[in-house]
Amino acid sequence: MKMVKECPTCLHINPESYAECDECGTDLVGVDPIEESEVEVTQEQPQEPVDVIQEECAHSNLHGNYCLDCREYVKINEISTGEWSLQFPWGEYKIADYLWIGRIKPAPQDMTKELEKNFKNISRNHAQISVDDGKLYIVDLESTNGTFVNSQRIIPNQKVELTQESTLKLAKDLVIEISLKGVEL
C-alpha cells in the first residue's frame, strides 16, 4: 500500500515523504497522507501541454497554463471583457487567469520577496485571485491573519467575487486596489 500526499493548492499527488509540493511548492507538512488508491480519479485532468512560450522565462515546458521550469502561470487566454489588475504598495499585477498571493511560490518572485521583507503577517500561501468568465474572485487559503473584503473577513476556501468597488485587505495592513481596464462601465 503506497501512501501519498495530495497538494491542497494544485491537487498534485506527491510521495508521502515530501515536505512541499513538487508541482507548486505548497507546504505539505500538515497534509495527512492517503493511500494512492484513494486518490479520486474524477479530478479534473490537467490540460494537455500547450506550445506557448512564456514571456517571463521563454520556456515552453507547460503543464496546462503552468510552466514547470520557472513555476509561473502563463497567460494563455485574454479576457474579452477587459483586464483586471491589482495595485499593491510596490507595484501592479495584471490578472488573466490566476494570481497567487503569499510569501512562497507559486506567488510571483517579486511579491514573495516584498512580503517576506515588509509583510511577514501575510501567510506563505495566503490567497488566490482568479478570473472566471470575466469576473474577479478571491479565495483565502486558510491564512493565519485573514483576508478581508469590504471590511469583512472571508471564510477560508470559499470563492468571493470582487468588483472595482470592493475594498481588499490582507491581514491587518496590506491594502490592495482593484481595477478593470478596457471596458465601458
C-alpha positions as CSV (number, residue, x, y, z in Angstrom):
1,M,0.0,0.0,0.0
2,K,1.6,3.2,-1.2
3,M,0.9,6.4,0.7
4,V,0.8,9.8,-1.0
5,K,0.0,13.5,-0.2
6,E,-2.4,15.5,-2.3
7,C,-1.4,19.1,-2.6
8,P,-4.3,21.3,-1.2
9,T,-3.4,24.1,-3.6
10,C,-2.9,22.4,-7.0
11,L,-4.1,18.9,-6.3
12,H,-0.8,17.4,-7.5
13,I,-0.1,13.9,-6.0
14,N,3.3,13.8,-4.1
15,P,5.2,11.0,-2.4
16,E,4.4,10.8,1.3
17,S,7.9,11.9,2.3
18,Y,7.7,15.2,0.5
19,A,7.5,18.3,2.7
20,E,6.5,20.6,-0.1
21,C,4.6,20.1,-3.4
22,D,6.8,19.1,-6.3
23,E,4.4,21.0,-8.6
24,C,3.7,24.3,-7.0
25,G,5.9,24.5,-3.8
26,T,3.0,24.5,-1.3
27,D,4.0,23.3,2.2
28,L,2.8,19.7,2.8
29,V,3.9,19.3,6.4
30,G,0.4,19.3,7.8
31,V,-1.2,17.3,5.0
32,D,-2.3,13.8,6.0
33,P,-1.1,11.0,3.7
34,I,-3.7,8.9,1.9
35,E,-3.5,5.6,0.1
36,E,-2.7,6.1,-3.6
37,S,-5.7,4.0,-4.4
38,E,-8.0,6.6,-2.6
39,V,-7.0,9.4,-5.0
40,E,-10.1,10.5,-6.8
41,V,-10.0,9.6,-10.4
42,T,-12.8,12.1,-11.0
43,Q,-10.4,15.0,-10.5
44,E,-10.3,17.4,-13.4
45,Q,-7.5,16.1,-15.6
46,P,-4.7,18.6,-16.4
47,Q,-4.9,20.2,-19.8
48,E,-2.6,18.9,-22.5
49,P,0.6,20.8,-22.7
50,V,0.2,23.9,-24.8
51,D,3.0,25.1,-27.1
52,V,3.1,28.6,-25.8
53,I,6.3,30.4,-24.9
54,Q,6.1,32.2,-21.5
55,E,7.3,35.8,-21.7
56,E,8.9,35.7,-18.3
57,C,11.2,32.7,-18.8
58,A,10.9,31.9,-22.6
59,H,10.2,28.3,-21.8
60,S,7.6,26.2,-23.5
61,N,7.5,23.3,-21.0
62,L,3.9,23.9,-19.9
63,H,1.5,21.8,-18.0
64,G,-1.8,23.4,-18.7
65,N,-1.1,27.1,-18.1
66,Y,1.7,26.4,-15.6
67,C,5.4,26.5,-16.6
68,L,7.3,23.6,-14.9
69,D,10.6,25.3,-15.4
70,C,10.0,28.7,-13.7
71,R,6.9,27.6,-11.8
72,E,4.8,30.5,-13.0
73,Y,1.3,30.6,-14.6
74,V,1.2,31.6,-18.2
75,K,-1.4,33.9,-19.7
76,I,-3.0,31.8,-22.4
77,N,-6.4,33.4,-23.0
78,E,-7.1,37.1,-22.9
79,I,-10.1,38.3,-21.1
80,S,-12.6,39.6,-23.6
81,T,-14.3,42.0,-21.2
82,G,-11.2,43.8,-20.1
83,E,-8.1,43.4,-18.0
84,W,-8.2,43.1,-14.2
85,S,-5.3,44.4,-12.2
86,L,-4.4,44.7,-8.6
87,Q,-2.3,47.5,-7.3
88,F,0.0,46.6,-4.4
89,P,2.1,49.1,-2.5
90,W,5.2,48.0,-4.5
91,G,3.6,47.5,-8.0
92,E,0.7,46.4,-10.2
93,Y,-0.2,42.8,-11.2
94,K,-2.3,42.2,-14.2
95,I,-4.5,39.1,-14.0
96,A,-5.6,36.9,-16.9
97,D,-6.2,33.6,-15.1
98,Y,-4.7,33.3,-11.6
99,L,-2.5,35.3,-9.2
100,W,-1.2,33.5,-6.1
101,I,-0.6,35.8,-3.1
102,G,1.9,34.7,-0.4
103,R,5.5,34.6,0.8
104,I,6.4,31.4,-1.3
105,K,5.9,30.2,-4.8
106,P,3.6,29.9,-6.8
107,A,3.3,33.7,-5.9
108,P,5.4,35.9,-8.2
109,Q,9.1,36.1,-7.1
110,D,9.0,39.9,-6.6
111,M,5.9,39.5,-4.4
112,T,7.4,36.8,-2.2
113,K,10.5,39.0,-1.6
114,E,8.4,42.1,-0.8
115,L,6.0,40.2,1.6
116,E,8.9,38.4,3.3
117,K,10.7,41.7,3.9
118,N,7.8,44.0,4.8
119,F,4.6,42.0,5.4
120,K,5.5,38.9,7.4
121,N,1.9,38.7,8.7
122,I,0.9,37.5,5.2
123,S,0.8,33.7,5.1
124,R,3.1,31.7,3.0
125,N,0.1,30.7,0.9
126,H,-2.3,33.5,1.8
127,A,-4.9,33.8,-1.1
128,Q,-5.6,33.0,-4.7
129,I,-7.1,35.5,-7.1
130,S,-8.8,34.2,-10.3
131,V,-10.7,35.4,-13.3
132,D,-13.7,33.3,-14.4
133,D,-15.9,34.4,-17.2
134,G,-14.5,38.0,-16.9
135,K,-15.3,38.2,-13.2
136,L,-12.7,38.5,-10.5
137,Y,-12.7,36.2,-7.4
138,I,-10.6,35.7,-4.3
139,V,-10.2,32.6,-2.1
140,D,-8.5,32.7,1.3
141,L,-6.2,29.7,1.5
142,E,-6.6,29.3,5.3
143,S,-4.4,32.2,6.1
144,T,-3.5,32.9,9.7
145,N,-4.4,36.6,9.7
146,G,-7.2,36.6,7.2
147,T,-8.4,38.2,4.0
148,F,-11.0,41.0,4.2
149,V,-13.4,42.1,1.5
150,N,-15.4,45.2,2.3
151,S,-14.1,45.0,5.9
152,Q,-15.5,41.5,6.4
153,R,-13.2,38.6,7.0
154,I,-14.0,36.0,4.3
155,I,-14.4,32.3,5.1
156,P,-11.4,30.2,4.0
157,N,-11.6,28.1,0.8
158,Q,-14.7,29.9,-0.4
159,K,-14.8,31.9,-3.6
160,V,-15.8,35.5,-3.1
161,E,-16.4,37.8,-6.1
162,L,-14.5,41.1,-6.2
163,T,-15.5,44.3,-8.1
164,Q,-13.8,47.6,-8.7
165,E,-15.8,49.0,-5.7
166,S,-14.6,46.2,-3.4
167,T,-12.1,47.0,-0.7
168,L,-9.5,44.3,-0.3
169,K,-7.2,43.9,2.7
170,L,-4.9,41.1,3.6
171,A,-4.0,40.6,7.3
172,K,-4.2,43.9,9.1
173,D,-2.3,46.3,6.9
174,L,-1.9,45.2,3.3
175,V,-4.5,47.2,1.2
176,I,-4.9,46.2,-2.5
177,E,-6.6,48.4,-5.0
178,I,-8.7,46.6,-7.7
179,S,-9.2,48.0,-11.2
180,L,-10.7,46.8,-14.5
181,K,-9.4,48.4,-17.7
182,G,-10.6,48.4,-21.2
183,V,-14.4,48.2,-20.8
184,E,-17.3,50.7,-20.6
185,L,-18.7,50.7,-17.1
